C-alpha cells in the first residue's frame, strides 16, 4: 500500500461553490495534502449547472438531476481504490441511499458521513406528501448505520446520529481566520456617526429576518444614524428606508462583511433551527463584529452572553441589546475582539485541524 491514504469526497456541488461544503471540509484540503493524503472530489451537480439548479425551473431541475445520476453511475467506478469516502449530506438529493449502499456494502469502503443541518427534517411548513416521498429523508439514519464514522456540526446533530452509530463526533463548522475572515485584510474607513446592522445568508434563510423586522424598523426610526445591510444571493422586500442589498459573492464575502458594525442572527425556536451550526454568528465574530443572535441550539455555545456577543429571545431583548451596541462604540469594539478570540481558539481551521484529521484514523 502507498505511504499515503486516498480520500474521495462526495458532495452535492463541485468544489468552491456551496458555503456548506467550503466551510465543512474543502478548506481542510491543504492540511490533508500536507499530511500525505491523496484527494479526489466528485460533485453531483457540475460547476456549469450549479447556477441553473439554484435558480431552477422544473425542466432544468429534472435535466440536472438526471445528469447528476449519470455522473454518480460513472463515479461508482472511480472510488474502488479509495481508503475513505467522505460523503457530505448525501450522494443524491432525491431517492433512497442507492449509491451509499454500493459504497458501503458492495465496494466495502469506509464512509465518513458529514452533515451540518437536521436533514432528516424539513423547514418547509407546507411540504407536500409527494416531495416527502421523493426526498426520502429517512435515508439519513440508514447512511449513519452504514458509516465508519459520522461527522456532525453540533451536539444536537451528533445526538441524533449516535442513535444509529456510536462513532458519531462533533466536527464544528469552522472559519479560516487567517486567509479569509481576517479583519486586518479589509481595512474600512469608518464613519463614527453611521452604524450599519448586517445579515448574511442564502435565499432559503431570508425568512428568518421576519423574526425581527419590526425591531429593525423601530431602530431605524429611533436612530437616524442606523442603516441595514443585507448580503445574500437574492434581495428581500422590507419596509426599511435605509436598506442596502449587497449581492453575495465568494470573491467579496469577507470584504462585504467588513462593512457591517453589528451582526444579527435571528432564528425560530424549532427542531430545524436546533440543527443549525451558527455559521452566520461565526462569520461576524471572526471579523471582529459583535453579534446578537437567538439563543437557539449551538448559538448558546458559540456566544458567551455579554462577553463576546448577546443572545436575545424577545422583541424587548433584541431592542435592548442592539440599542446598547448602537450607542456604545467601546462595547462594540470589546465584544468584537472577544468574539474573534473565541472563533480563533475554538472554531477556526487551525484550532480544529487535528479534530478533523481524526475522522480518517
Secondary structure, DSSP 8 states (H G I E B T S, - for coil): --SS-EEEEEEEE-TTT-HHHHHHTGGGHHHHHHTT-EEEEEEEE-GGGHHHHHT--HHHHHHHHHHHHHHHHHHTTT-TT-SEEEEES-SSSSSSSHHHHIIIIIS--EEEEEESS-TTS---TT--HHHHHHHTTTHHHHHHHH-SEEEESSHHHHHHHTTT-S-EEE----B-TTTTS-GGGS-----TT-EEEEEEE-GGGGGGGGGTHHHHHHHHHH-TTEEEEEEESS----S-SSEEEEE--TTTHHHHHTT-SEEEE---SSHHHHT---HHHHHHHHTT-EEEE---TTHHHH--BTTTBEE--SHHHHHHHHHHHHH-HHHHHHHHHHHHHHHHHHSBHHHHHHHHHGGG-
